[in-house]
């Protein structure tokens, strides 16, 4: 017979996988946001991994799900400016989608393209904002899905200002 209380539950695991290639510590931003969510360390914990580049994210996310028991993963990366980087980002995104389908588990792809802003301060803001907002989305998907439903159709963006709903007036 187990000595563990049968009413006690292990915390849910949220995976965060980031890359060395990114020019901003996206994983740190995502982990910081999750640490601010209700129930951190009691209701849920964070399992984190770092891989070389964004083409390595799919397998790392799949491993976080299958080997580490994560219920959702936030996969963070930065494609460069060159056309080949954009092509590779598309292929990496397809790999992430395939990993979701193979595991039946959400993997939130969070890419910040190096050419989204010329000003380093603006680009850093996009990195921080997008990483944090997608980490919060992962938390909401698991624990507060009504937060997402309340925002449906509102043109909510991660990274830049919200677009807002269509103006039909």
N, C-alpha and C positions, 0 to 999 in steps of 0.2 A: 504494500500500500504506500502511496506517495505521501510524503510529509508536507507537500506543498498544498496550501489552501485551495480547494477546488473552485472558490469564487474569484481567486486572483487570476489576472490575465497578464501575459507578457505584453509589453507595449508594442503597438504597431510600428513598423519600420518604414521610414521614408528614405529612399536612396537619393544621393546627390553625386553625380559624376561630372567632373570638369576636366579641362585640358591644360597642358603646359603651353600650348601654342597661343592661347588667348593672351592678349596684352593687358588683361585686367583679371583680378582674382574673382571670377564669377561665382565659384564655389563658396568662397567666404561670404559673399553677399547673400547667397541663398541660405546658407547655414545660419547666418545672423538673423535673417527674417524668420526662419523656422523656430529659432530659439525664443522669439518674441510671441509665438503662438501659444494659446492656452493649452496646457497639458504637456508641454515639452518635458521630456525625461520621465513622465509618469504615464501619460496616455500614448505618447509616441517618442521614438528616438530617431536619430539620423545616422545612417551608414554612408560613409563618404569614400569615394575613390577618385584618383586622378589618372588620366591616360595622356599619351603624347599629344594626339590631335583629334579633331572632330570625327574622322573616319573610324576611330577606335571607340566611339561612344556607344554604338549599338550593342556590341558584345559585352562591354562593361555593364551597361544597363541590364541586359539579359542575365548576366551573372549576379547582379544585385538582387534580382527577382528570384532566380532559381536557386542560388547558393546561399544568399544572405536573407531570404525571406521578406524582401521589401514589397509593400503593397502598392507602391507607386514610385516612380523615379523621375527626377528632374535632371535632364541631360543638357549641359551647358557647353557651348563652343563658339569659336570666332572664325568664320571664313575670312580669308584675305580678300584683297581688291582685284586680283587678276582673274581673267575669264576662267582659267582652269580651276581656281578656288571656288568659283560659283558652281561650276560643273561638279566638283567634288562635294560641295555642300549639298547639292541636290541628291547625289548618290548616298551621302551619309544620312540624309533625311529618309530616303527610301529604306535604308538599313534599320533605322530607328522604327519606322512604321512596321517593318517585317518583324522586328523583335517584339513589338506590342502585340501583333497578331499571334505570334508563336507562344507568347506567355499569357495572353488574355489579360494583360496588365497595362495600365496607362504609363506611358513614358512621355513626359512633356519636353519636347524639343525646344531649346532656348538658344537660338543663334543670334549673335550680333555681328553683322557684316562690317568689316573694317571701314568700308566706304559709306557707312550711314551718316557720318558727320566728319567734316574736315577739322574742326576745332577739337583738340584732345579733351578739353573740359566737357564739351557737349557729348562726345563719344563715351567718356567715363560715366557721365550721368545716364546715358542709355544703357550701358552695361549694368550699372547698379540698379536702376529702376526695373529693367526687364528681368534680371536675375531674381530680385526680391519679389516682384509681382507674380512671377511664375511659381516661385516657392510657396507663396501664399495661396495661389490657385491649387497647388497640390494638396495643401492642408485642407482647403475648402472642399475639394473633391472627396476627400476621405471623411471629414468630420462635420462640415457645414455646407452641404450641396445647395441649400437654399440661398446661400450668398451668391452663388453663380447664377441661379435661376432669377434672382432679383435684378441682376445686371444684364440679362439677356436682351439683345436688340438695342443696347445703349451705346454702341461704338466704343467700347472700352478698349484701350490699347495698353501694351506693355512696352515701355521704352520711351515713347514720346507722348505728347498730350493726347487725351481721348478725342476721338473724332466726333462723338455724340451721335444721337439718333438722327435719322433723316428728318429734315424740316419739310413738312408737307403743307405748310401754310403759305 
